[in-house]
């Protein structure tokens, strides 16, 4: 086992050890539980940083993999050897995300030690944080689908526990169940995809499956009679269903906004940097096997989700729900980017999003905490501490929280000098190149007058990205202006608000610093030349059959040009989907497919103009928010009243929850109630009738046994006893009496014989 893999396993085990120590010593630790959990996460962060430094700085082109047999089933007839292995895959993506998970978890632990100070289940809360961190580290480190699925389910379970931390309240109860059930739907479909691949390739290992697909799809790889190529598309979409649920993509996005019922630090950890990021990470992992059709569907789902959530966020009044829908929207952009083939850009935005969204959530938590303290024991205690309409002017009272929040808002808006601009610019460039390269199918209008090329849908994706950028800047700056600027809405409450303690503000400031561009490249306006995209992460080469690749209008001169901007990007073993242990060195450095090269070349072409459009879109959204909420504060309310139905449509989240309630929940409950009636009246009725019949028969049998069988036995016994008593009276022991009885018997016998037997008629 390589030393870096061993260190990675130690980094995974430390949060798990902290969970065990805390969960079994809750009463003894009480409000000191953070003294075990926080150092464990801190040490895990140090180890993750060391692994990342050694991997990215010293061994950027090397992929480490270690496996061991876990369960041996022997040889099955008609199948062959069957075993399940567990292992670790350590490449650049793994090293980076280890740092992301542990760093955000560490800062959340520090923040929580103050935010959750008076909570009655303080120790349990920190135990669950440790378990969640360990599960997420497992998702990142494992090298096969089976191990990933186990950790995947553990992530979902721990999120259920953390969202429902305050389970005595109705909101967290319903939110935790909603999150759990919704994720199980996607996970069940994802498991079908895993089994589909395992059934054909007899392995769960990522790289082994990719290698076998690259060698050629077997004719037996078919489901429901579909061709192997179509089956590969189906397998990719089945796997992606898990990401749809975990990363809150339409139509399984409905759990994430309600999950805000949990503690705010949980929102920062689960819904900003880790759990929801698992879906994006998984989509990037399975990208090599996504066919062109699967890529289009993935990108369309991501684009629609981004637009849907952004249009909902612009009308929300709860400070955390705005951030929740913002998370859904940003995740949609990442998925859209990966579906379009710009995997590195999607992962880049995943990392930058972790910093600025965690900063925003912890900033919101700081505001909520300060308002709760100001409300304590006052007449204002009934005010909703999360309603932005009760805030205003808080920058004067909470400058550290406020300015950190503003920096993170600048980042998520996509303005220069911030990391968010670099990653979002790359996403928009990749999606624009993807839409531009989509070709129409070679069908004449005369031959198929009603034919609509499904690839033409991709042309809309760049426009979706631009609209989402405008809306993101608008609703985020709307939030900033409502919370930190303007006139305080509740003057008496405003006077009592104070800045949060350093234990809470230091993590926020650290996250705000991580929103700067310098961590990802020297030039804030040239993200492609930065360390992240140039040295650390590259889009993996695909292994799909050529006939399943996207149909781009590829110009041969583009692929053959010597222009440096169009050169083939270096493919390292770190990004190669082919394990060196099973292929030649040529395959180990698998080149990207022609459509990937065309996309990369086109991305370089459109990047400058896309960057300018992105900046303009962000500034337009900021300006619009300033006009409506600062220059003319009453105009927004007036517009909302005039657009009544549309405003309510956005405020209620496109009525998707209501649609689910009518189309899914109500029929499900109706069927459940029907089955419950059948169970209660029919099944239980038969069981109860059988029981009553059995009881009645047993009583009859009991009566018969008691009064007939036992009666006869008792009568016989009594008769014998009576005769015995009668006979005993004759046994006097006197010879005279015996002689008298003998004489009497002889006389009687004589009379009977004489008068009865010998008598003649």
N, C-alpha and C positions, 0 to 999 in steps of 0.2 A: 504494500500500500504506500502510495506517495505521501510525503510529509504534509503537503498542502491539503490533501484529502483528509488526512488524520486531523489536522487542525480545524478543518471545516466541520468535521463530525463533532469535535469538542465544542465548537461554537454553537452547533445545533443542540448538543446535550445540556449545556449550561442552563438555558431557560427551562428545560424539562426538569432538571434537578431542582431548580428553584420552585417550580410548581409542586413537586412532590413534598418538599420541605415545608412549604407554606400551607398546602391544603390539609396536611395531617397535623398541623400545629396552629390552627386558627385561633383558638382560645388563648394559647400561651403567647402568641405573637401579637394578636389584636392590632393596635395602631402602629406596630413596629414592623409589619410585614414587608414594607418597602426596603428595610435594611438588608433583607435577603434577596429580594427580586431585583432591585436596582443594581447592586454590584454585579450580580450574575449577568444581567443584560449588558452592563458596561464592559465586562471582560469579554463577552461574546462580540461586542462591537470592536474591541481592540483586535481580537483574533481575525474578524472579518476584514478590518482595514489592512492587517498584515497580509492576509491571503490576496486581497485585491492589489496591494502594492507589488507583491512578488509576481502575481499573475500578469497584471497589465504592464508593469514596468520591465520585468525581467523575462517573462515567458508569454508574450501576447499571442504568439502563433502556435501555442501548444494546447492541446486538449487532454486533460487527465480523466481517466475513467477507471473505476474499480467496481467489481461485482463479486458476489458470492451466492452460492446456491442456498436457498432458504428452505424450500420444501421439494422433496423428490417423490414423485408419484410412480416412478418406474416406467415401464413400457406398456402403453395401452394398445390393444389390438386395433388395427386400422388407423391408428394415429401416430404411434411412435413414442419416443421418450417425452415425458411430460414433467416439467419442473418449473418452479417459480424462483426467480432470483431477485435479490435486492442489491442496489449499488448506488454509486455517486458519479455524477458527471460534472466536472469542474471546467468550465470555459469562461470566457470573458463576461458573458451575460450573467452567469451564476455568481461570479465574483462581485460584479457591480450591484446586483440585487441583494446579495447578502449584506452589503454595506447599507443599502437603502432601508431594508427591513429592520436591522438592528439599530441603526441611528435614530430612525423615527420612533421605534419602540423605546429606546433609552430616554429620549426627550419626553415622550408621553409618560413614562414611569416617573420622571422627575416632576412634571406638571401635575400628575395625579396625586402625588404625595401631599400636595396642598389642596387641590380641588376636591378630593374625596376624604379630607381629614376627618370629618365628623360622621362619615357613613357607617352604618351599623354592620355592614359586611365588607369592611375595609380589607381584611386579610384575604377573603375569598376573591375579591376583585383583582388583587395583585396576583393571586395564584392563576386565575384565568388568563390574565395578560401574558404570563409566562408560558402557559400551555399554547395560547394562540401563536405567540412568536415562534415557538418550537415547531408547530405544525406548518407555519408559513415557510420557515427555513427548510423543512422537509420537502415541500412542494418545489422549492427552487433547486435543491441539491440532487434529488433522485434522478436516476438515468432511465427509468422505464415507466410505462403507463400504470402498471399495477401499484407500484410504490407511490406514484403521484396520486392515484385515486384514493389510497388510504389516507394520505396526508390531506388531500383535497376535502374528504369528508370530515376529517378532524377540524379543519379550518371552519367548515360550515357549522359544526357542532359548537365549537367554542364561540363563534360569533353569536349563535343563538343564546348561549349563556350570558355573554356580555351585553347584548342588546336588552335582554330580559333581566338585567341586574336588579332593577327595582320592580320585581315581579308582583309586589303587592298592589301596584297601580295597574289600571286597566290598559293604558296605552302601551307600556312595555310588554305586557303579556301578549297582546294582539300583534305587536310589531315583531317580536321574536318568533312567534309561530308563523307569521306571514313570510318572514325571511327564510325560515327553515324549510317550509313547504315549497316555496317558490324555487329555492335552490335544489331541492330534491328532484323536482321535475326535470331541470336541465341535467342534473347529474345522472339520472336514470337513462336519459337518451345518450349521454356521453359514454356511459358504460356499454351501451349497445355498440357504439363505434369501436370501443377498445376490444370488445369480444369479436367483432367482425374482423379486425386485423389479426388478432391472436389466432382465430380459427384457421386462417389461411397461412400465416407466416410462422406460427408456433413459437412466438417470442413476444415479450412485452417491451423489449429494449428499443428506445427511439432509433438509434443509429443503425441497429441491425435491420429494423423494418425499412428504414430509408434505403439501406443498401440493397435489400431484396427488391424493392420497388424500382430502383435504378437499373437493376439487372434485367427487368422486364416483368410485366404483370402476367402471372400464370392464367391460363384460360379458366381454371377452376375458381378464380377469384370473382365470384358472382353472387348476387343476391336477388331473389325473385326473377331470375332469368335475365338480368341486366348484363350488359357487356362489362368486362373488367374495368374499362376506363370510366364508365358511368358509376360502377360500384365504388371506385376510388373517390369520385366526387361525393357520393353518398356518405362514405366513411369519413371524409373530411368534415362534412356538414354535421354529422352525428357527433363527432368530437367537438366541434365548435359550439354545439348546444350547451356544453358545460360552461364555456366561456360566456355565453349569452346570459346565463343565470348568474354566474359569479361576478361578472363585470357589469351587471345590470343593463343589458342591452334589450331593446324592444324585441319581443313583447313581455319579457320577464324582468323588466326594470322596476316594477311597482313596489318591490320590497325596500329599496334603498332609501327613498324619502321617509318612509315610516320608521326606518331604523334609527332615525334621529331621536327616538324616544329614549335611547340608551344614554349613558353619561357622555358628555362632550369629548373627553379624551379618547373614549372608545371610537367615536366618530372620526377623530383624527387618525387613529391607528388603523381601524378596519376599513373605513370608507374613503380614505384619502391615499394611503400609501401601500397597503398590504393586501387585504382580502380581495378588494375589487381589482387590484393590479394582477392578481393571480390569473384571471381570465385573459388579460392582455399578454402576459408572459406565456401562457399555454398556447394561445393563438400563434405567437411568434415561434414557439417550439415546433408546432405542427405545420408551419408554413411550407416547408419543403414538399409536403405531399398534397397541398391544395392545388387542385386543377384550376384552369381558367374560369370555368363556371362557378366553382366554389369561391374563388377569389372575388368574383363580381358580387355574389350573394353576400359574402362577408362584408365587403366594402359598402354595399347598399344598406345593410342592417346598421352598420356603424354610422353612416351618414344620416340616415333617418333618425336614429337615436339621438345623435348630436343636435339635430334641428329640433326634434320634439322636446327634449329637455330644456333647450335654450329658450324656446317660446313659452315654456311653463315658468321658468325661473324669473322672467321679467315682471311677474305680477305677485310673487310670493311676498308675504310680510313677515314670516318667521325667519330669523337670522340664520338658523341652521338649515332650514328647508331650501333656502336660496343656494347655500353651499352644496346641499345634497343634489339638487338638480344640476348644479354646475358640475359636480363630479360625474354624473351620468353623461352630461354633454361632452366633457373632456374625454371620458372613456370611449364615447362614440367616435371622436376624432382619431383616437389611437387605433381602434379597430378598423376604421375606414382606411387609415394609412397602411396598416398591415395587409388588408384585403387588396389594396391597390398595388402592393408589391414593395412599398417603402417601409420595410420592417424595421430597419435601423432608426428611421425617423420616429416611428411609433414607440419604440423602446426608449429613445431619447426623451420623448415627451412624458413617458411613464416615469422616468427618473426626475425630471424637473417638476412634474406635477406633484410628486410626492412631497417635495420641499414646500412649494407655495401653497398647496391645498392643506397640508398639515399646519402650516403657519396660520392660514385663514381659520381653520377649525379651532385651533388653540386660542387664537385671538378672539373668536366668538365666545369661547368658553371663559376667557378672562372677563369679557364684558358681562356675560350672564352672571358670573360669580360676583362681580362687583355690584351689580344691581340687586342680587339676592341679599348681599350684606347690607346694602343701603335700605332695603325693604324690611329688614328684621325688626320686628316689634313696632312697626309703624302702620299708619292707615293706608299706605301704598302697597301693602303686602298682597292685595288682590290683583295687582297689575301683572300682566304677562311679561315676565322678564326676557322673553325671546322675541317679542313683537317689536319690530323696528319702529313702529309708529309711536312707541312709548320712549324712544331714545332721542338722540340729537345732541350735537355739541360736545360729545364725549372726548374729543381730541384734547380739549383743555384739561379735562380731569384725568385722562388716561393716555398721556403722550407716548409712552413706550409701546403700549398695545396698539395705539392708533397708527403711529408711523410704521410699525412693523406690518400692520394690516395693509397699509397703503402700498408698501413695497411689494407685498405678495399680490396685491391687486394689479399693480403695474406689470408684474410677471405674467399673471394669467391672462391679462388683456393682450399681451404680445407686443409690448413696446420695447424699443432697443435698450441695450445695456442690462437687460434682464434675461435670465435663462429661458423663460417662457417664450420670448421672441425667437430665440434660436431654434427651439424644438418645434414650435408651431409653424415657423417659416419653412422648415424642412418638410413637415406634413403637407402643407399647402402646395409646396413645389412638387412633391411626389404625386399627390392626387391630381394636380393639374396636368402633369406629364402623362399620367395614366389615362385621364379622360381624353387628352389630345391624341394619344396613340391608338385609341380604340378605332378599329376599322369597321365599316359596314360590310355585311356579308355579301358575297358575290351572287346576288339574285336580282334579276331584272324586275322592274316594276310591272312589265307586261306579264311575266310568268307568275308572279305572286303579288297581285295588286294590294292585298291586305297584309303583306308581310311587314312586321316591325322588328328591326334588329334589336335584340335584347342588350347587345353591347353598347348601343347608343345611350343606355341609361347612365353609363359611366361619364358621359359628357356633363351631366348635371352635378356630379360630385364636387368639382372645383367651386361651383357657385354655392353649393351647400356649405363648403368650408368657409367661403367669404362671408356668407350671411351669419353663420355661427360665430365668427370672429367679431362681427359688429354687435351681435346680441350679447356675447360674453362681456365685452367691454361695457355695454350699456347696463346690464343688470348688476355687474360687480361695482361699477362706480355709483349706480343708484344706491346700492347697499352702503357704500362708504359715505355718501352724502347724507343719507338718512340717519346713520348711526353716529358719525364723528363730526359732521358739520351742521350748519344751520342753527336754529333756535331750539333749545331744550323743550321737549313736549311736556315733561313733568318737572316743573321747576323745583318743587320741594324734594323730589327724589334726586334730581340732578345735584343739589347742594351736598348731599350726603355721600355721593359716589367718590371713591378713591381708587388710585391705581393699585393693581394687584401686587402681591409680594414678589420678591425677586425669584423665588422658587418657581413661580409661574411665568414671569416675564423673560427670564434668561432663555428657556427653550424657544420662546417665540422669537427673540432676537436672533438666536442661532439659526433658526429656520429662515428668517428673513435674509440673513447673510448668505445662506445657501441659494437664495433666489438670484444672486448676481451671476453674470455671465462668466466670470473669470475661472470658475471651477470646471468649465467645459471647453474652453478654448480661449486663445489670446485675443481674437478679433470678434467683437460682439456682433458684427454685421456679416461675418462669413462663417456660419456654423459648420459648413462642410470641411473647413480647414482646421477645425478644433480637434482636441484630443479624442473626444467621444466618438465622432463619426470617422475620423481619419485613421485612428490607431486602435480603438477599443472594440467597437461594434460594427460589424458589416452585415448586410442582408445575406442570409444563407442561400446557397444555391439550391434550386429546386430539383427534384428527382422524378418529376412526373413525365409520362410519355409525351413526346413532342406534339402529337395530335391533340392533346388536351390543354395545351398552353393557350394563353390569351391570344386572340387574333389581332395583332397590331399591324398598322400600316407601316411596316419596317422598310426604310430606304436602305438598300445595300451599301450605299456610300457611307451611311452613318456608322455601320458596323465595321467598315474597313478603314475608316479615316485614321490618320496618325495624330489628329488633334489631341492634345493632352487632356482636354476636357471630356473627350469621349473614350479615353483609354479604358480597357477592361480593368475593373477594380480587382486588386489582389485578393485571392481567396485563400485563407489560411485554414489549417486544421481546426482552428477554434470556431470557424463558421461553417466548416464542411459538415454535411450530414452523414458522411461515410466513415465508418470506423476503420482505422488503419489496420487493425488486427484481421480484417476480413477482405481487404481489397489491396490493390497495388498502390504504389505511391502516387500514380497518376490520378486514380480515383480519390485518393486521400486529399488531393488538392483539386477537387471537382470544380470546373469552371461554371460560371453562371450561364443560364440558358439564353438564347438570342433575345427573347422578349425582355429578359432582365437587363441585358446590356442596352437594349433600345430605351428602356425606361430610365436607366441611369444617364444615358446620353441626353435624353430629352429633359431630364430634371435639371441638368446643368444649364440647358438653354433657357428654360423658363424661370429659373431661380431668381434672377435680378428683378424682373418685372413683378413676380409674385411677392417678393420681399417688400417692394414699394406698395403694392396693393394691400398687403397685410398690415403695414404701418398705417396706411390711410384708413383702413376699416376700423382698426383699434381706436384711432383718434376720432373718427366719426362717432363711434359708440360712446366714447368719453364725452364728446361735445354735446351729443344728444341728451345724455344723462344730466350734464351740467345745466342745460337749458331748461329741462323739465323739473329738476329737483333743487336747483340753486338759484338760477336767474328768475324763473317763474314757478315757484313751488306749487301754486294751485292749479297749474295747467294740467299736470298729470292726472289729478282727480277728475277734472272736467273731461279729459279725453276718455278716461275709464268709464265715466257715466254715459258718454255719447256712444261708446263702442260696447255698450252693455253686454250683449250676447257673446261677443268675441272676448271681452275681458273675463267674463265668468268661465268661458271655455278654457282660457289659459289658467285662471286661478284654480279651477277644479282639475287641472291636469289632463285636459282633453276628455274628461269623463271616463278615462280608461278604467279606473277603479270601479266606477258605477257599471260600466259595461261588463267587467269581469264578475261583478256582483250578480248581474242579471243573467249573463250568458254562461257562467261557469259555476260560481258559488251557489246561487239559488237552485239550479238543477241538481247540483251535487248534493246539496242539503235535502232537496226534495227526495232524491233517490235514497239518500241515507235514512231519512225519516221513514220512507216506505219500507226499506229493508229492516229498520228498527221495529216497525209495526209488524212485519212478517215474523221477525224474530220473537217479538213479544207475544203476539196473538196466535201465530200459527205454530212456529217451532216450539216456543215455550208453552203454548196451549196444548200441543200434543204431548210434550213432556209432562206438563202438569196433569193432563187427563190420564196419561199412563200412570202417573204417580197416584192420583186419586183412585183409579181402578185397582191398582196394586194394594193400596191401603184398605179399600173396601174388601177385596178378596182376602187380604190377610186377616181382617177382622172376622169375616165369615169363617175362614179356616180356623182362626183362633177360637171362635165360639164353638165350632164343631169339635175342635180338639178338647176344649174345656168341658163342654157339657155332654158330648156324646162319647168320644173316646175315653176321656178321663172319667166321665160318669159311669160307663160300663165297668171300667177298671175299678173305680171306687165302689160300685155296687157289688161286684164280685168279692172284693176285699171285705166289704161290710157283711155280706152274707156269710162268708167263711168265718169272719170274726164272730158273728152272731151264733152260728152253729158251734163254733168252738166254745163259746161261753155256755151254750146249752149243754154241750157234751161234757164240758168240764164239771158241770153240776152233778153229773152222774158218777164221777170219779171221787167217791167219798173215802175210800180206803177201808170200809167196813164189810166184812164177809157176809154178815146177815143181809145187808142191803143187796149185795151182788147175788146171793141166793134167792132173795125175793124177786129180783129182776129176771133171773133165770127161770124161776117157776112161772112168773107171769108171761114170759116169752114162750115157754113151752105150751102153756095153756092157750095162749093166743094162736100159736101155730097149729095146735090141735084143732081149735075151733074153725080156723080158716080152712084147713084141709078137709075137715069133716063136712062142713056145711057149704063150702064153696067149690072145692076141687072135686070131692067125691059125690056131691049132690047130683042126682039125676033129674032130668026134666019131667 
